[in-house]
Amino acid sequence: MFKKDFPIFENNKNLVFLDTAASSQKPKKVIEDMTKYLETSYANIHRGAYDLSMDSSLLYDKAKEKVAEFLGAQSHSEIVFTYNATYAINFIARSLVKSKILNTGDTILLSKADHHANIVPWQIIADEYDIKLDWVELHEDGTIDYDSLEEKLPGKKLLALTGASNVSGEVSDVTRIKKMIDTLEEKPLFLLDGSQRFPHLFTDVVASGIDFFIGTGHKVMSDTGIGFFYGRKDLLRAIDPALCGGGAINKVSVEGYLPAGLPFRHEPGTPHIAGAVSLLSALEYIDSIGGYETIEKYEDELVAYTFEKCKNLPKGVKLIGGDENTPRMGVFAFTFENHHPHDVAEYLADQNICVRSGHHCAEPLHNALNIGASLRMSLYIYNTKEDIDAFFEAMDTFFKTF
Ligand SMILES: Cc1ncc(COP(=O)(O)O)c(C=O)c1O
């Protein structure tokens, strides 16, 4: 239904693209809007009195308004553009310690289900500032153990958790987590890595009590090099940015500098303006097809269809994560008893089927499951049941042949 909107499929006949969890394809609208912007309106933002600069600034700010709307945020000044999710989390981690919101002796609660992007930045500041890390336990299938989360939450300064796993596809229950946080007198900050969640599901950051929400443009049909984070306004104000320079200051003298207002104090240097335009365009595309509601309905069908197919997996093939009763998105990772996932991925690549093999930047999760690597197929709105059939048929043939 939506495949026709994506030129990559016109230009690559018989392409079966099942690697959106790594990066999504772009609809024609995004490609055209970016090109049009570069051809007609491009200039640096917030610095020129001339029309091109004003137009660029308007588009850049409009992109933030759109992201704010997609998150239920109160204001576009709570949205900070970054280069990707990894940059955003590193920036927040460094800024929290610089601002003494996180201090030596504090403990941060993390999960092994997370992507390295939401682990390593915390490990770096833990090393540097003697901050402690604690880990939410996982169930045997790799899903989050909410009893462990509840038990470990008291006394923590920050919970940094994935919004949806890029391996098991599990969608974190933010309502349940908010309830746990609400019972605590000393409330930890709640950071949700929404990199995999934002393209597929609506998250109301205010209703969910989220203090920081992270997103990355290339997984939601925009260009690479544009990401964002939402930060609660009082927190964004309290944070002294760890990185600064041009564009992020109000005043500089030889004695020192005064950071700019929100959100620009957190965006040093010239940003990826065309990337912001691509993000705006991608979110407008989502609006044009009926919003998150359409995406969720369409993908729920694909997920249910994939689970049907998983009932007849070849011998020795196992699906990671919870069953169909677990809140899940269209991310499915498999392990093989007698074959390396790379060999299966290569065989699928020969049939023009694009999947991922490896640890998917989630080594702690793979370690917890006692596996070295897995093969991941992931879905988005341009996928069809035929794509899913092609994947399972090719797997069947592989296991019959080798
Ligand atoms: C859950 C999750 N978080 C963070 C990231 C990092 O995104 P980026 O490489 O755009 O910074 C990814 C990318 O795969 C991811 O899946």
The ligand as an SDF file (V2000), in Angstrom:
LIG
                    3D

 16 16  0  0  0  0  0  0  0  0999 V2000
   17.7090    1.4540   20.2150 C   0  0  0  0  0  0  0  0  0  0  0  0
   18.7620    2.2720   19.5220 C   0  0  0  0  0  0  0  0  0  0  0  0
   19.3150    3.3030   20.1670 N   0  0  0  0  0  0  0  0  0  0  0  0
   20.2520    4.0680   19.5910 C   0  0  0  0  0  0  0  0  0  0  0  0
   20.6870    3.8280   18.3180 C   0  0  0  0  0  0  0  0  0  0  0  0
   21.7490    4.6930   17.7280 C   0  0  0  0  0  0  0  0  0  0  0  0
   21.2730    5.4520   16.6800 O   0  0  0  0  0  0  0  0  0  0  0  0
   22.2640    6.3850   15.8700 P   0  0  0  0  0  0  0  0  0  0  0  0
   23.2810    5.4650   15.2420 O   0  0  0  0  0  0  0  0  0  0  0  0
   21.4260    7.0480   14.8480 O   0  0  0  0  0  0  0  0  0  0  0  0
   22.8980    7.2980   16.8350 O   0  0  0  0  0  0  0  0  0  0  0  0
   20.1430    2.7460   17.5990 C   0  0  0  0  0  0  0  0  0  0  0  0
   20.6180    2.4250   16.2440 C   0  0  0  0  0  0  0  0  0  0  0  0
   20.5430    1.3260   15.7770 O   0  0  0  0  0  0  0  0  0  0  0  0
   19.1560    1.9560   18.2230 C   0  0  0  0  0  0  0  0  0  0  0  0
   18.6060    0.9130   17.5950 O   0  0  0  0  0  0  0  0  0  0  0  0
  1  2  1  0
  2  3  1  0
  2 15  2  0
  3  4  2  0
  4  5  1  0
  5  6  1  0
  5 12  2  0
  6  7  1  0
  7  8  1  0
  8  9  2  0
  8 10  1  0
  8 11  1  0
 12 13  1  0
 12 15  1  0
 13 14  2  0
 15 16  1  0
M  END
$$$$
